[in-house]
Amino acid sequence: MVLRPFSVVHSIIYDEKKNKATGVRVIDSHTKEMTEYYARIIFVNAAALNTNLILLNSKSGRFPNGLGNDSGVLGKYFAFHNYRAHISGIYDGFKDTTTAGGRPTSAYIPRFRNVHRQETDFLRGYAAGFSGGRYSFPKPEGFGAALKESLAKKDPGPWRVGSHMMGETIPKVTNFVTLDPNKKDDWGIPQLDISVAYDDNDEKMVKDFMEQLSEMYSKAGFTEIKTSDSKQAPGLDIHEMGGVRMGRDPKTSMLNKWNQLHACPNVFITDGACMTSTSCQNPSLTYMAITARACDYAVSQMKKNEI
Ligand SMILES: Cc1cc2nc3c(=O)[nH]c(=O)nc-3n(C[C@H](O)[C@H](O)[C@H](O)COP(=O)(O)OP(=O)(O)OC[C@H]3O[C@@H](n4cnc5c(N)ncnc54)[C@H](O)[C@@H]3O)c2cc1C
């Protein structure tokens, strides 16, 4: 394998005579020189947003709106996780224990809403993180032995606990990414315009998180419970997904069940761009499993000369 650093993929090369992708155009990030590399199959894994960008920027006579984009679905149904809501409190107990290094480790409250049946006025649900610690912010006093003594004597304060929500947002056609018609990056590649927003479902989920977690916190005996909504813009957190979604019908999806572009099967997309829903878990192990599965399939198909 040759690993080529300082390489910015500009687009995928599509051969109109062979009806397949034949390689990638790569810009050297230092010299800005463009080189073409050729391959029998291509895996695009630039993370969800940039994978969308590369496909949208891969225009040809056959695919004027981006590689594999016969349906016009490319870039649409973009989604993410909603981390807006937080809760914190204090626990006046366990004074004989304290924070030590990374302990106690953080915990995870799995989704408990709408798991077996629809039970709320919003769809799907959220998971929550949980962490606790005794944090002191010592003001150093004195020098030498006196300094050590003043630091050691510091009261770590009460246990402080906190949680954040990790909410599922529902992919929808109105959340999409496109190429900016005017703005380009340093390598002459169009920048991505990201048009995503929260909706009523997200607002209801934020409210429910605050109510449910407040009840849990007060039943656990926590006090000084405070909730907050950062109201930050969508996408300021992590776990972007979609835009090159998987599906049986080429009219409404970009990829088949093996992560191949319906309209250009020697190109595989196996990062978050392929996701059709976001669920509310950390997604990366799923991407890795999907990638391993697609690689296994690609190898078997190549051995049979099917791609
Ligand atoms: C702060 C933070 C915490 C996270 N915590 C978790 C977690 O606890 N659990 C979890 O499951 N997920 C977590 N995630 C998400 C996780 O990091 C991503 O889901 C994962 O890295 C996606 O893997 P990827 O290979 O698709 O993309 P990346 O890891 O982003 O890799 C994509 C690569 O492509 C390169 N690239 C992009 N465009 C081009 C181009 N045009 N040409 C050449 N190269 C290009 C990029 O430089 C990058 O190296 C976290 C993310 C962040 C930011």
The ligand as a Gaussian input file, in Angstrom:
#p B3LYP/6-31G(d) Opt

LIG

0 1
 C      -14.839000      15.464000      19.734000
 C      -15.408000      14.222000      19.095000
 C      -15.735000      13.141000      19.881000
 C      -16.270000      11.984000      19.307000
 N      -16.585000      10.925000      20.116000
 C      -17.098000       9.815000      19.578000
 C      -17.403000       8.681000      20.396000
 O      -17.206000       8.687000      21.615000
 N      -17.933000       7.590000      19.799000
 C      -18.180000       7.542000      18.465000
 O      -18.674000       6.510000      17.987000
 N      -17.882000       8.584000      17.669000
 C      -17.348000       9.706000      18.185000
 N      -17.064000      10.785000      17.374000
 C      -17.342000      10.679000      15.933000
 C      -16.185000       9.986000      15.238000
 O      -14.985000      10.728000      15.421000
 C      -16.536000       9.897000      13.737000
 O      -17.776000       9.250000      13.588000
 C      -15.482000       9.095000      13.003000
 O      -14.211000       9.672000      13.154000
 C      -15.863000       9.035000      11.552000
 O      -14.873000       8.293000      10.880000
 P      -14.553000       8.569000       9.363000
 O      -13.425000       7.689000       8.990000
 O      -15.822000       8.513000       8.576000
 O      -14.131000      10.095000       9.320000
 P      -12.758000      10.833000       9.900000
 O      -12.281000      10.065000      11.068000
 O      -13.147000      12.246000      10.051000
 O      -11.775000      10.611000       8.705000
 C      -11.956000      11.225000       7.455000
 C      -10.600000      11.534000       6.880000
 O      -10.751000      11.983000       5.550000
 C       -9.905000      13.070000       5.332000
 N      -10.467000      13.892000       4.234000
 C      -11.607000      14.591000       4.237000
 N      -11.799000      15.175000       3.043000
 C      -10.741000      14.817000       2.266000
 C      -10.363000      15.110000       0.934000
 N      -11.114000      15.872000       0.134000
 N       -9.203000      14.571000       0.476000
 C       -8.434000      13.794000       1.266000
 N       -8.751000      13.481000       2.526000
 C       -9.889000      13.986000       3.025000
 C       -9.857000      13.804000       6.656000
 O       -8.704000      14.580000       6.750000
 C       -9.849000      12.628000       7.634000
 O       -8.547000      12.173000       7.887000
 C      -16.499000      11.934000      17.915000
 C      -16.158000      13.031000      17.104000
 C      -15.613000      14.157000      17.693000
 C      -15.258000      15.325000      16.793000

